[in-house]
Amino acid sequence: MGASATNSKVDFGAHAVLHKWPSLAKQRRPDRESYQVSEGTLDACISAFMEKPPSTRHLYEIHTTAQPPLVTGILSPEHIAELARLREFL
């Protein structure tokens, strides 16, 4: 995220949906589609994600409106954790 993170603002009130991938042996099932777990603001979805056990977070992603350059339409677990960490600065 680098230097642009300090100059950019993220709308944490934007609409977002937390999705979970079906899994087998704690691995994503590539033959299945993700499904909605919760819906609300980006902030609420990040909080819901962070409440999940760290060992299962790789099964989740957040779908939201892209906010270039920091927020893409589908946020990976690593991206969500980074946004959670930087939330108070953005």
FENKAQUI-V396918 format. One record per helix or strand of 3 or more residues. SS is the DSSP state (H for helix, E for strand). FROM is the first residue (numbers start at 0). LEN is the number of residues. If there is no record, write none. Layout:
BEGIN
[[SS/FROM/LEN] [SS/FROM/LEN]]
END
This chain:
BEGIN
[[H/3/4] [E/14/6] [E/34/7] [H/41/9] [H/53/6] [E/59/5] [H/76/10]]
END
